[in-house]
Structure formats: structure tokens, C-alpha cells
Amino acid sequence: MNWRKSTHSSQSDCVEAAPAAAAVVVRDSADPGGPRLRVGARGWRTLLERARSGALDLPA
């Protein structure tokens, strides 16, 4: 898999994502052999759109 992580992530607190057939696979970069989460392409797009809009930000 071609794993990628955000350029905004720190060295210890990040997730990596890789494309898969009609989905995206997500893992903890600190534990590459650990559990993985498979998200459908539509769900991944929705997650990114909500994150970009600020809808997932914690209250100040």
C-alpha cells in the first residue's frame, strides 16, 4: 500500500491513509502493524469535507 500522512501532523500523533479498492485504509503511524480501519470512499470524502469545514473542531 502507498501510505501517506498529512504534512501538518507531528512525528508521534498522526494517522496514515492509503487508497484501496473503493475505499481508504487508515492506520496509526506509530503502530504500522496494528489495527487498520477501512472506510468507504463516500464516507472518507464526507469526513474530509466536514473536517475542512470546521464541523469536527472541538469547542474553544
N, CA, C and O atoms as CSV, one atom per row, in Angstrom:
chain,resi,resn,atom,element,x,y,z
A,1,MET,N,N,0.840,-1.180,0.000
A,1,MET,CA,C,0.000,0.000,0.000
A,1,MET,C,C,0.885,1.243,0.000
A,1,MET,O,O,2.006,1.232,0.509
A,2,ASN,N,N,0.365,2.280,-0.567
A,2,ASN,CA,C,1.065,3.558,-0.625
A,2,ASN,C,C,0.546,4.456,0.493
A,2,ASN,O,O,-0.399,5.218,0.288
A,3,TRP,N,N,1.160,4.371,1.680
A,3,TRP,CA,C,0.705,5.112,2.857
A,3,TRP,C,C,1.136,6.560,2.782
A,3,TRP,O,O,2.260,6.865,2.385
A,4,ARG,N,N,0.224,7.463,3.172
A,4,ARG,CA,C,0.511,8.904,3.204
A,4,ARG,C,C,0.020,9.477,4.520
A,4,ARG,O,O,-0.965,9.003,5.087
A,5,LYS,N,N,0.714,10.504,5.001
A,5,LYS,CA,C,0.228,11.221,6.176
A,5,LYS,C,C,0.313,12.709,5.902
A,5,LYS,O,O,1.061,13.152,5.030
A,6,SER,N,N,-0.444,13.459,6.639
A,6,SER,CA,C,-0.509,14.901,6.458
A,6,SER,C,C,0.834,15.539,6.759
A,6,SER,O,O,1.540,15.113,7.673
A,7,THR,N,N,1.180,16.543,6.003
A,7,THR,CA,C,2.395,17.304,6.279
A,7,THR,C,C,2.216,18.151,7.537
A,7,THR,O,O,3.191,18.691,8.059
A,8,HIS,N,N,0.993,18.274,8.026
A,8,HIS,CA,C,0.702,19.045,9.234
A,8,HIS,C,C,0.770,18.191,10.497
A,8,HIS,O,O,0.634,18.717,11.602
A,9,SER,N,N,0.976,16.898,10.351
A,9,SER,CA,C,0.991,16.035,11.529
A,9,SER,C,C,2.353,16.083,12.218
A,9,SER,O,O,3.377,16.379,11.602
A,10,SER,N,N,2.330,15.779,13.524
A,10,SER,CA,C,3.590,15.718,14.265
A,10,SER,C,C,4.215,14.345,14.048
A,10,SER,O,O,3.628,13.493,13.381
A,11,GLN,N,N,5.367,14.133,14.593
A,11,GLN,CA,C,6.044,12.842,14.433
A,11,GLN,C,C,5.363,11.727,15.213
A,11,GLN,O,O,5.433,10.566,14.808
A,12,SER,N,N,4.704,12.052,16.330
A,12,SER,CA,C,4.149,10.993,17.168
A,12,SER,C,C,2.623,10.900,17.138
A,12,SER,O,O,2.070,9.874,17.534
A,13,ASP,N,N,1.945,11.920,16.690
A,13,ASP,CA,C,0.478,11.930,16.724
A,13,ASP,C,C,-0.110,12.025,15.328
A,13,ASP,O,O,-0.580,13.086,14.919
A,14,CYS,N,N,-0.087,10.935,14.606
A,14,CYS,CA,C,-0.655,11.037,13.266
A,14,CYS,C,C,-1.216,9.700,12.807
A,14,CYS,O,O,-0.890,8.637,13.335
A,15,VAL,N,N,-2.054,9.803,11.819
A,15,VAL,CA,C,-2.570,8.636,11.146
A,15,VAL,C,C,-2.055,8.667,9.717
A,15,VAL,O,O,-1.679,9.718,9.199
A,16,GLU,N,N,-2.043,7.518,9.098
A,16,GLU,CA,C,-1.667,7.410,7.697
A,16,GLU,C,C,-2.852,6.809,6.949
A,16,GLU,O,O,-3.619,6.023,7.505
A,17,ALA,N,N,-2.987,7.181,5.706
A,17,ALA,CA,C,-4.071,6.678,4.879
A,17,ALA,C,C,-3.512,6.151,3.571
A,17,ALA,O,O,-2.525,6.668,3.048
A,18,ALA,N,N,-4.151,5.123,3.054
A,18,ALA,CA,C,-3.744,4.544,1.773
A,18,ALA,C,C,-4.991,4.192,0.977
A,18,ALA,O,O,-5.967,3.693,1.536
A,19,PRO,N,N,-4.963,4.449,-0.323
A,19,PRO,CA,C,-6.118,4.082,-1.143
A,19,PRO,C,C,-6.227,2.566,-1.284
A,19,PRO,O,O,-5.220,1.860,-1.337
A,20,ALA,N,N,-7.457,2.083,-1.343
A,20,ALA,CA,C,-7.752,0.673,-1.587
A,20,ALA,C,C,-8.952,0.634,-2.526
A,20,ALA,O,O,-9.538,1.673,-2.830
A,21,ALA,N,N,-9.310,-0.524,-2.972
A,21,ALA,CA,C,-10.430,-0.656,-3.907
A,21,ALA,C,C,-11.699,-0.046,-3.317
A,21,ALA,O,O,-12.245,-0.573,-2.347
A,22,ALA,N,N,-12.172,1.055,-3.891
A,22,ALA,CA,C,-13.394,1.759,-3.485
A,22,ALA,C,C,-13.396,2.147,-2.009
A,22,ALA,O,O,-14.459,2.281,-1.404
A,23,ALA,N,N,-12.204,2.328,-1.424
A,23,ALA,CA,C,-12.122,2.666,-0.006
A,23,ALA,C,C,-10.784,3.324,0.303
A,23,ALA,O,O,-9.929,3.479,-0.569
A,24,VAL,N,N,-10.624,3.705,1.563
A,24,VAL,CA,C,-9.364,4.220,2.095
A,24,VAL,C,C,-9.092,3.439,3.372
A,24,VAL,O,O,-9.998,3.215,4.174
A,25,VAL,N,N,-7.841,3.025,3.559
A,25,VAL,CA,C,-7.446,2.308,4.763
A,25,VAL,C,C,-6.645,3.268,5.628
A,25,VAL,O,O,-5.765,3.970,5.130
A,26,VAL,N,N,-6.948,3.302,6.929
A,26,VAL,CA,C,-6.317,4.239,7.856
A,26,VAL,C,C,-5.642,3.434,8.968
A,26,VAL,O,O,-6.182,2.434,9.441
A,27,ARG,N,N,-4.439,3.890,9.382
A,27,ARG,CA,C,-3.727,3.236,10.480
A,27,ARG,C,C,-2.990,4.274,11.316
A,27,ARG,O,O,-2.803,5.412,10.885
A,28,ASP,N,N,-2.577,3.878,12.504
A,28,ASP,CA,C,-1.770,4.706,13.391
A,28,ASP,C,C,-0.321,4.591,12.925
A,28,ASP,O,O,0.212,3.484,12.854
A,29,SER,N,N,0.320,5.698,12.610
A,29,SER,CA,C,1.690,5.640,12.099
A,29,SER,C,C,2.673,5.117,13.144
A,29,SER,O,O,3.732,4.604,12.783
A,30,ALA,N,N,2.346,5.237,14.431
A,30,ALA,CA,C,3.223,4.734,15.484
A,30,ALA,C,C,3.127,3.211,15.623
A,30,ALA,O,O,3.973,2.593,16.270
A,31,ASP,N,N,2.105,2.609,15.022
A,31,ASP,CA,C,1.899,1.160,15.105
A,31,ASP,C,C,1.502,0.624,13.731
A,31,ASP,O,O,0.368,0.180,13.547
A,32,PRO,N,N,2.428,0.660,12.758
A,32,PRO,CA,C,2.072,0.272,11.388
A,32,PRO,C,C,1.578,-1.162,11.236
A,32,PRO,O,O,0.876,-1.471,10.274
A,33,GLY,N,N,1.929,-2.036,12.162
A,33,GLY,CA,C,1.451,-3.414,12.087
A,33,GLY,C,C,0.165,-3.635,12.864
A,33,GLY,O,O,-0.366,-4.746,12.893
A,34,GLY,N,N,-0.332,-2.588,13.490
A,34,GLY,CA,C,-1.536,-2.683,14.321
A,34,GLY,C,C,-2.815,-2.674,13.509
A,34,GLY,O,O,-2.793,-2.877,12.295
A,35,PRO,N,N,-3.926,-2.440,14.182
A,35,PRO,CA,C,-5.229,-2.467,13.514
A,35,PRO,C,C,-5.359,-1.383,12.445
A,35,PRO,O,O,-4.723,-0.330,12.505
A,36,ARG,N,N,-6.190,-1.683,11.490
A,36,ARG,CA,C,-6.466,-0.748,10.389
A,36,ARG,C,C,-7.965,-0.564,10.264
A,36,ARG,O,O,-8.747,-1.472,10.546
A,37,LEU,N,N,-8.346,0.615,9.839
A,37,LEU,CA,C,-9.753,0.947,9.644
A,37,LEU,C,C,-9.983,1.164,8.159
A,37,LEU,O,O,-9.303,1.975,7.529
A,38,ARG,N,N,-10.938,0.441,7.605
A,38,ARG,CA,C,-11.283,0.587,6.188
A,38,ARG,C,C,-12.544,1.444,6.092
A,38,ARG,O,O,-13.577,1.113,6.675
A,39,VAL,N,N,-12.449,2.547,5.351
A,39,VAL,CA,C,-13.551,3.491,5.199
A,39,VAL,C,C,-13.935,3.546,3.729
A,39,VAL,O,O,-13.069,3.679,2.864
A,40,GLY,N,N,-15.205,3.447,3.448
A,40,GLY,CA,C,-15.668,3.550,2.072
A,40,GLY,C,C,-15.323,4.917,1.491
A,40,GLY,O,O,-15.192,5.894,2.228
A,41,ALA,N,N,-15.178,4.984,0.190
A,41,ALA,CA,C,-14.782,6.228,-0.487
A,41,ALA,C,C,-15.746,7.372,-0.169
A,41,ALA,O,O,-15.313,8.502,0.057
A,42,ARG,N,N,-17.020,7.092,-0.152
A,42,ARG,CA,C,-18.005,8.149,0.146
A,42,ARG,C,C,-17.867,8.646,1.586
A,42,ARG,O,O,-17.914,9.851,1.833
A,43,GLY,N,N,-17.699,7.730,2.527
A,43,GLY,CA,C,-17.505,8.108,3.920
A,43,GLY,C,C,-16.232,8.914,4.122
A,43,GLY,O,O,-16.214,9.858,4.913
A,44,TRP,N,N,-15.162,8.549,3.410
A,44,TRP,CA,C,-13.894,9.275,3.508
A,44,TRP,C,C,-14.057,10.703,2.996
A,44,TRP,O,O,-13.583,11.651,3.623
A,45,ARG,N,N,-14.727,10.854,1.859
A,45,ARG,CA,C,-14.961,12.200,1.315
A,45,ARG,C,C,-15.767,13.048,2.297
A,45,ARG,O,O,-15.464,14.223,2.504
A,46,THR,N,N,-16.801,12.445,2.904
A,46,THR,CA,C,-17.618,13.166,3.871
A,46,THR,C,C,-16.792,13.583,5.081
A,46,THR,O,O,-16.912,14.715,5.549
A,47,LEU,N,N,-15.961,12.689,5.590
A,47,LEU,CA,C,-15.101,13.013,6.719
A,47,LEU,C,C,-14.182,14.185,6.391
A,47,LEU,O,O,-14.062,15.115,7.187
A,48,LEU,N,N,-13.541,14.151,5.242
A,48,LEU,CA,C,-12.640,15.237,4.852
A,48,LEU,C,C,-13.389,16.559,4.680
A,48,LEU,O,O,-12.905,17.605,5.111
A,49,GLU,N,N,-14.554,16.518,4.058
A,49,GLU,CA,C,-15.343,17.744,3.877
A,49,GLU,C,C,-15.727,18.349,5.222
A,49,GLU,O,O,-15.633,19.563,5.402
A,50,ARG,N,N,-16.160,17.513,6.175
A,50,ARG,CA,C,-16.557,18.014,7.497
A,50,ARG,C,C,-15.358,18.558,8.256
A,50,ARG,O,O,-15.465,19.579,8.936
A,51,ALA,N,N,-14.218,17.884,8.146
A,51,ALA,CA,C,-13.006,18.359,8.828
A,51,ALA,C,C,-12.566,19.698,8.260
A,51,ALA,O,O,-12.218,20.612,9.008
A,52,ARG,N,N,-12.582,19.815,6.939
A,52,ARG,CA,C,-12.167,21.073,6.298
A,52,ARG,C,C,-13.102,22.235,6.640
A,52,ARG,O,O,-12.665,23.383,6.727
A,53,SER,N,N,-14.383,21.935,6.831
A,53,SER,CA,C,-15.349,22.998,7.117
A,53,SER,C,C,-15.304,23.450,8.573
A,53,SER,O,O,-15.888,24.476,8.922
A,54,GLY,N,N,-14.615,22.693,9.423
A,54,GLY,CA,C,-14.561,23.031,10.838
A,54,GLY,C,C,-15.650,22.359,11.651
A,54,GLY,O,O,-15.714,22.556,12.864
A,55,ALA,N,N,-16.507,21.572,11.022
A,55,ALA,CA,C,-17.617,20.943,11.714
A,55,ALA,C,C,-17.163,19.944,12.782
A,55,ALA,O,O,-17.950,19.596,13.662
A,56,LEU,N,N,-15.922,19.481,12.725
A,56,LEU,CA,C,-15.426,18.500,13.689
A,56,LEU,C,C,-14.499,19.113,14.729
A,56,LEU,O,O,-13.944,18.395,15.561
A,57,ASP,N,N,-14.326,20.430,14.693
A,57,ASP,CA,C,-13.446,21.098,15.659
A,57,ASP,C,C,-14.018,21.005,17.068
A,57,ASP,O,O,-15.232,21.067,17.258
A,58,LEU,N,N,-13.147,20.859,18.041
A,58,LEU,CA,C,-13.572,20.861,19.435
A,58,LEU,C,C,-13.958,22.277,19.851
A,58,LEU,O,O,-13.409,23.247,19.327
A,59,PRO,N,N,-14.895,22.405,20.783
A,59,PRO,CA,C,-15.273,23.743,21.246
A,59,PRO,C,C,-14.096,24.443,21.921
A,59,PRO,O,O,-13.257,23.797,22.548
A,60,ALA,N,N,-14.042,25.750,21.789
A,60,ALA,CA,C,-12.939,26.527,22.380
A,60,ALA,C,C,-13.058,26.613,23.872
A,60,ALA,O,O,-12.215,27.229,24.524
